[in-house]
Amino acid sequence: MTVASHDAPVLAWESPPPLPQQRWVAAARTALRIAAQGLGRTTSGLVLPLLVLALWTTASQRRWVPEQLLPAPALVWQTLQELWTSGDLILHLGYSASRVGWSLGIGGSIGLALGFGLALSRTMRAYLLPSFNVISQFPVLGWVPLLIIFAGIDEALKISAISIAVVVPVTLNTLRGLENIPPALLEVGKVYRFSPPQLLWRVLLPAAAPSLFTGLRQAVMQAWVSLVFVELLASSEGVGYLIVWGRQLAQPDLVAAGMIVIGAIGLLLDGGLGRLERRLQSWRRPAY
């Protein structure tokens, strides 16, 4: 007895392929689940700030703290609007951005040169790395008195102090990234007989890119934090100076506005660099 082709049995453990509509429904469910997870993380991150804002509003309305010490959120928001409308906020941000830019250029260049030198030269590593490890333990504020003696209290002081804060993370992450390059990649460069510039651009930099970008990200955040410290100590312009100005004028709303601006810009810098890092490293694939 023969079985016709159209009567071919379907094995019990075989399932028919999903229909196009079913695939679209599954994809939509997956997208909704991912969106819900992201919304949940965002919502949970807003719980604490909203609670602080509610407590702040209640305390100011019920006069738990004198208004001279704790201004109302509405007054702080009004101060922020006035700073933006008058152009003072943009002016001070411009001074701060210029200092951070110069410091990143100077400190980043020195850090890259030191990192590559310590990683590629045993002699340089033997003579400089122990001293660098000791010097890197000093905070930026510890350098300020010495820098005042040699650089005064003008822009040279601010850029020098911030550059020192930038050098340390760039150097350490560059050194770490080059040290962690697999020896097999260097052997590939030898097999293809790469020249030193070709080895640098085609092997060393791509392999050390994640660590280099981590150093850049840390350097930017260190530069921003150090900028605020330096402007609080010795400056007549900049975002940090807004806080000093508000204290001198006995205006806590101006102090709070400056703190909010500093925190918001730091958050934007960190988030923007994190997004850029993920995009630039999207070509990397995990090993199996």
C-alpha positions as a printed NumPy array, in Angstrom:
array([[ 0.   ,  0.   ,  0.   ],
       [ 1.413,  3.354, -1.054],
       [ 0.884,  6.744,  0.478],
       [ 0.068,  9.651, -1.835],
       [ 2.291, 12.713, -1.733],
       [-0.567, 14.898, -0.561],
       [-1.245, 12.521,  2.298],
       [ 2.315, 12.737,  3.692],
       [ 2.043, 12.611,  7.489],
       [ 3.328, 15.458,  9.624],
       [ 5.623, 14.291, 12.413],
       [ 4.381, 15.02 , 15.912],
       [ 7.523, 16.861, 16.919],
       [ 7.511, 19.125, 13.879],
       [ 5.605, 22.408, 14.088],
       [ 4.431, 24.334, 11.048],
       [ 6.35 , 27.526, 10.243],
       [ 4.82 , 30.683, 11.731],
       [ 2.6  , 32.754,  9.51 ],
       [ 3.683, 36.292,  8.538],
       [ 0.991, 37.733, 10.789],
       [ 2.274, 35.706, 13.708],
       [ 5.812, 36.962, 13.122],
       [ 4.6  , 40.577, 13.106],
       [ 2.671, 40.011, 16.344],
       [ 5.723, 38.452, 18.006],
       [ 7.941, 41.348, 16.893],
       [ 5.397, 43.884, 18.186],
       [ 5.196, 42.112, 21.544],
       [ 8.994, 42.107, 21.84 ],
       [ 9.186, 45.821, 21.021],
       [ 6.471, 46.623, 23.558],
       [ 8.225, 44.57 , 26.219],
       [11.544, 46.38 , 25.602],
       [ 9.796, 49.772, 25.651],
       [ 8.023, 48.89 , 28.899],
       [11.307, 47.848, 30.506],
       [12.976, 51.113, 29.433],
       [10.005, 53.144, 30.686],
       [10.123, 51.273, 33.985],
       [13.807, 52.048, 34.459],
       [13.238, 55.719, 33.614],
       [10.255, 55.975, 35.946],
       [12.085, 54.313, 38.82 ],
       [14.994, 56.744, 38.342],
       [12.623, 59.704, 38.698],
       [11.118, 58.556, 41.998],
       [13.847, 59.981, 44.244],
       [14.124, 63.389, 42.475],
       [10.344, 63.792, 42.599],
       [10.289, 62.935, 46.295],
       [13.053, 65.469, 46.967],
       [11.17 , 68.103, 44.954],
       [ 7.955, 67.398, 46.873],
       [ 9.745, 67.616, 50.218],
       [11.5  , 70.812, 49.115],
       [ 8.198, 72.399, 48.058],
       [ 6.468, 71.399, 51.271],
       [ 9.309, 72.676, 53.436],
       [ 9.345, 76.052, 51.677],
       [ 5.546, 76.455, 51.794],
       [ 5.254, 75.596, 55.472],
       [ 8.339, 77.625, 56.423],
       [10.129, 74.684, 58.008],
       [13.367, 76.402, 56.961],
       [13.75 , 80.187, 56.601],
       [13.476, 81.455, 53.041],
       [16.911, 83.05 , 53.395],
       [18.354, 79.53 , 53.669],
       [15.982, 77.45 , 51.509],
       [14.354, 79.289, 48.585],
       [11.204, 77.941, 47.022],
       [11.534, 75.84 , 43.848],
       [ 9.46 , 78.423, 41.968],
       [11.954, 81.151, 42.901],
       [14.89 , 79.021, 41.74 ],
       [13.124, 78.346, 38.439],
       [12.482, 82.062, 38.024],
       [16.178, 82.767, 38.667],
       [17.171, 80.224, 36.023],
       [14.847, 81.873, 33.513],
       [16.269, 85.316, 34.294],
       [19.846, 84.062, 33.889],
       [18.952, 82.548, 30.528],
       [16.986, 85.568, 29.287],
       [19.68 , 88.065, 30.278],
       [22.406, 85.984, 28.625],
       [24.462, 85.699, 31.816],
       [24.112, 81.917, 31.89 ],
       [25.331, 81.541, 28.299],
       [28.237, 83.904, 29.004],
       [29.402, 81.95 , 32.05 ],
       [28.908, 78.631, 30.27 ],
       [31.088, 79.907, 27.444],
       [33.954, 80.661, 29.837],
       [33.637, 77.238, 31.465],
       [33.423, 75.383, 28.147],
       [36.541, 77.172, 26.891],
       [38.516, 76.141, 29.971],
       [37.374, 72.536, 29.689],
       [38.211, 72.439, 25.978],
       [41.734, 73.783, 26.416],
       [42.376, 71.482, 29.358],
       [41.154, 68.411, 27.488],
       [43.399, 69.267, 24.549],
       [46.51 , 69.85 , 26.678],
       [45.95 , 67.17 , 29.31 ],
       [44.651, 64.613, 26.82 ],
       [47.679, 65.023, 24.55 ],
       [50.09 , 64.649, 27.471],
       [48.155, 61.643, 28.775],
       [48.165, 59.867, 25.403],
       [51.893, 60.471, 24.966],
       [52.629, 59.208, 28.482],
       [50.373, 56.191, 28.092],
       [51.925, 55.105, 24.804],
       [55.431, 55.759, 26.114],
       [54.886, 53.745, 29.302],
       [53.322, 50.88 , 27.363],
       [55.873, 50.666, 24.535],
       [59.121, 51.61 , 26.29 ],
       [60.45 , 49.478, 29.128],
       [63.011, 52.12 , 30.025],
       [60.394, 54.862, 30.297],
       [58.154, 52.535, 32.277],
       [60.925, 51.692, 34.749],
       [61.868, 55.329, 35.383],
       [58.521, 57.13 , 35.205],
       [55.725, 54.747, 36.219],
       [56.537, 54.595, 39.977],
       [56.718, 58.387, 40.215],
       [53.55 , 58.774, 38.148],
       [51.665, 56.389, 40.451],
       [52.656, 58.53 , 43.436],
       [51.811, 61.846, 41.764],
       [48.444, 60.568, 40.541],
       [47.309, 60.105, 44.157],
       [47.268, 63.868, 44.783],
       [43.849, 65.524, 44.303],
       [43.519, 68.592, 42.122],
       [42.992, 70.84 , 45.134],
       [46.382, 69.763, 46.437],
       [48.048, 71.254, 43.363],
       [46.343, 74.632, 43.588],
       [48.679, 76.291, 46.181],
       [51.751, 75.262, 44.211],
       [50.22 , 76.351, 40.905],
       [49.305, 79.753, 42.366],
       [52.997, 80.348, 43.102],
       [54.084, 79.634, 39.519],
       [50.992, 80.555, 37.473],
       [49.191, 83.179, 39.542],
       [45.411, 83.214, 39.778],
       [44.531, 83.918, 36.154],
       [43.529, 81.513, 33.387],
       [46.87 , 79.689, 33.53 ],
       [46.   , 78.43 , 37.019],
       [42.605, 77.106, 35.99 ],
       [43.772, 75.397, 32.801],
       [46.838, 73.91 , 34.511],
       [44.834, 72.46 , 37.379],
       [42.157, 70.989, 35.112],
       [44.797, 69.603, 32.729],
       [46.434, 67.747, 35.614],
       [43.076, 66.165, 36.419],
       [42.747, 65.073, 32.778],
       [46.244, 63.587, 32.436],
       [45.762, 60.869, 35.057],
       [42.726, 58.956, 33.644],
       [43.909, 59.307, 30.044],
       [47.377, 57.967, 30.883],
       [46.161, 55.057, 32.982],
       [43.483, 53.927, 30.543],
       [45.829, 54.246, 27.568],
       [48.427, 52.141, 29.381],
       [45.821, 49.572, 30.411],
       [44.351, 49.349, 26.924],
       [47.724, 48.749, 25.274],
       [48.773, 46.219, 27.918],
       [45.61 , 44.164, 27.365],
       [46.069, 43.784, 23.598],
       [46.183, 40.031, 22.817],
       [49.641, 38.897, 21.639],
       [47.985, 37.166, 18.693],
       [47.084, 40.549, 17.19 ],
       [50.701, 41.669, 17.373],
       [51.737, 38.428, 15.681],
       [49.306, 39.201, 12.854],
       [51.036, 42.55 , 12.384],
       [54.384, 40.811, 12.167],
       [53.063, 38.278,  9.65 ],
       [51.779, 41.061,  7.399],
       [55.03 , 42.988,  7.963],
       [53.29 , 46.157,  9.085],
       [55.436, 49.235,  9.498],
       [55.24 , 51.012, 12.909],
       [52.625, 53.523, 11.646],
       [50.559, 50.698, 10.11 ],
       [50.824, 48.684, 13.339],
       [49.64 , 51.725, 15.275],
       [46.632, 52.546, 13.079],
       [45.551, 49.023, 12.148],
       [46.279, 47.038, 15.312],
       [47.07 , 49.071, 18.424],
       [44.454, 51.815, 18.218],
       [41.484, 49.587, 17.223],
       [42.348, 47.022, 19.908],
       [42.79 , 49.66 , 22.625],
       [39.818, 51.782, 21.508],
       [37.43 , 50.727, 24.335],
       [39.955, 51.598, 27.033],
       [40.927, 54.822, 25.264],
       [37.319, 55.956, 25.105],
       [36.834, 55.049, 28.77 ],
       [39.802, 57.28 , 29.57 ],
       [38.285, 60.09 , 27.521],
       [34.969, 59.738, 29.289],
       [36.6  , 59.815, 32.707],
       [38.764, 62.75 , 31.651],
       [35.75 , 64.812, 30.613],
       [33.994, 64.178, 33.908],
       [37.153, 64.895, 35.908],
       [37.642, 68.1  , 33.937],
       [34.095, 69.237, 34.676],
       [34.334, 68.492, 38.41 ],
       [37.777, 70.118, 38.68 ],
       [36.513, 73.152, 36.765],
       [33.82 , 73.751, 39.367],
       [36.373, 73.492, 42.199],
       [38.782, 75.907, 40.538],
       [36.065, 78.421, 39.701],
       [34.821, 78.285, 43.274],
       [38.308, 79.109, 44.551],
       [39.619, 81.727, 42.148],
       [37.492, 83.045, 39.325],
       [35.383, 86.009, 38.314],
       [33.409, 84.185, 35.62 ],
       [32.187, 80.686, 34.873],
       [29.458, 78.364, 36.108],
       [31.215, 77.751, 39.419],
       [31.474, 81.506, 39.965],
       [27.668, 81.735, 39.896],
       [27.57 , 79.887, 43.202],
       [30.201, 82.191, 44.732],
       [28.363, 85.219, 43.386],
       [25.083, 84.022, 44.905],
       [26.767, 83.458, 48.268],
       [28.31 , 86.927, 48.23 ],
       [24.944, 88.486, 47.393],
       [23.162, 86.334, 50.023],
       [20.889, 84.913, 47.295],
       [20.407, 81.167, 47.924],
       [18.181, 80.932, 44.838],
       [21.205, 81.851, 42.694],
       [23.32 , 79.262, 44.523],
       [20.683, 76.58 , 43.943],
       [20.337, 77.591, 40.29 ],
       [24.099, 77.249, 39.792],
       [24.088, 73.821, 41.433],
       [21.262, 72.651, 39.183],
       [23.064, 73.871, 36.061],
       [26.298, 72.128, 37.09 ],
       [24.525, 68.848, 37.806],
       [22.451, 68.966, 34.618],
       [25.469, 69.624, 32.402],
       [27.447, 66.842, 34.1  ],
       [24.556, 64.445, 33.516],
       [24.267, 65.464, 29.858],
       [28.009, 65.049, 29.317],
       [28.075, 61.585, 30.851],
       [24.954, 60.437, 29.002],
       [26.129, 61.846, 25.676],
       [29.558, 60.237, 25.969],
       [27.992, 56.922, 26.956],
       [25.702, 57.   , 23.911],
       [28.621, 57.929, 21.648],
       [30.714, 55.108, 23.103],
       [27.998, 52.54 , 22.393],
       [27.616, 53.799, 18.838],
       [31.337, 53.826, 18.068],
       [31.774, 50.328, 19.477],
       [28.718, 48.828, 17.808],
       [31.018, 47.005, 15.379],
       [32.462, 44.902, 18.205],
       [30.992, 41.451, 18.649],
       [31.289, 39.274, 21.739],
       [33.395, 36.149, 21.409],
       [31.687, 32.757, 21.479]])
